[in-house]
Amino acid sequence: MEQYTVEQAAALLGLHVKTVRSYVRDGRLPAVRVGKRYRIAKDDLAAFAGLPVGVPVAPRRAEVSSIVQIDGVTRGDMDRISTMVLGSLAGRPHGLRVEFAYDEERAHLKVIVLGGLEESAQVLRIVDALARA
């Protein structure tokens, strides 16, 4: 029988760990105590989530798509910004896409960011810092 820790159950349900612990302590979510930790049966978690028993519970994932337009950008600025942003992504987990579209005639750069919320937020902070420089 597959079992989850409170942390795993929280991730699968998209809830905070303290919330899941509270549900377990209140008896709303059945769990077995093993040592100092709780274990939640897969079927109990599915029933708690309102899913038919036996249906896998998929973790929640939120994604964002953003387009940032920076006006007054020269070709040199565009090269510097794109190089710095892409360099900051080196070695990071995949699942994040960043693309650049530069319109030299209008002197504006568009930065397109697609991916997870936190990863995208980090890229947007970098773009903000570079756009201000």
N, C-alpha and C positions, 0 to 999 in steps of 0.2 A: 504494500500500500504506500503510495507516494504521499509524503508529508512536506509541509513548508514551515520555515521559521517565521516568526512575526515579521521580520524584515522583508523576507521574500513575499509574504502575503500582502504586506503594505505596498510593495512595488507592483505586484500584479493588480491590486485594486485601485492603485493611484491614490492611496491615502498615506497620511503620516504614520510612522511607526507607533507613536503614542496613541493615536486614535485606535489602531488595531489592538494594541494592548488593553486599552479601555474596554473595547468590545469583548475581548476574551475574559477580562476580570468580571465584567457585568453578566457574563454567561450568554451574551447575544451571539458570540462566535465560539462554537465548541473547539476546545483544544486540550491537549494532554501535556502535563508538565513533565519534562525530562530534565532532571537536575534543576538548574536555575532558569531553564529556558522552556518556552512553550513550543509545541509542534501542532500544526493544524493539518488535518487530513484534507486531501485534494477534494474529495466529495463534499466535505463540510464547507470548504471555501467556496466551491461552486454553488452550493445551496444558499449560502449566505449572500453571494453575489446575484442570486436570482437566476442562475443558469441551470439548465437541466444537468443532473448528475452525469458525469462521464464526458461532458463537453470541456475541452481545455480552456483555461482562463488565460487569455492573452494579455500581456502587459500593455498598459496605456503608453502611447507615444504621441507627443505633440510636436508638430513641425511648424516652421514659419517660412514664409517667402517675403523678402523685402527688396525694395529697389530704392537705392539712395542716389539722388542726383546732386552733383557738386558742380556749381557754375564757376566760371572764371578759371578753368584748368588749362594750362598749357600742355603741350605734348610731353615736355620734361616732367611736369607735375604728375601726369597720368602714368608715365613710366615708373616714377618713384613710388607712387601710391600702390600701383598694382604689384610691383616687386616686393614692397614691404608687407602687403597683406598676404600675398601668396607665400612669402618666406615665413610668416608667422604661423602658417598652417602646416608647415613641414613637420612630419612625424606625428601629427594628430590623427585620431581615428577617422576613418572614412565616413561617409554619410552626410558630408557637408560640401555643398557646391558653391563656388564663388566665381562669378564671371564679370567681365568688364566690357562696357560699350562706350567708345569715345567718339564724340562728334567734334572734329577739329574746327569746322566752320562756325559752330555755335559755342565752342570752348566749354563744353560740359561733358562730364564723365558720369556714367551710370554704373553703379556697383550692384550686382544682383546676387543676393545671398539666399540660399535654400538649404534648410537643414533643421536640426534640433534647436530648441529655444535657447539653451545656455550657450551652445557653440555659436549660434548666430549672434547672440548678444555680445560675445567676446569679439567677433569680427566687426560688429557695428561700433564697438568702443574703439577699436584700432582705426577704423575708417574715420571716425569722428576726430580722433587725435591727429591723424595725418591731414585731414581736410582743414584743420585749424592752423597747422604749421605753415 
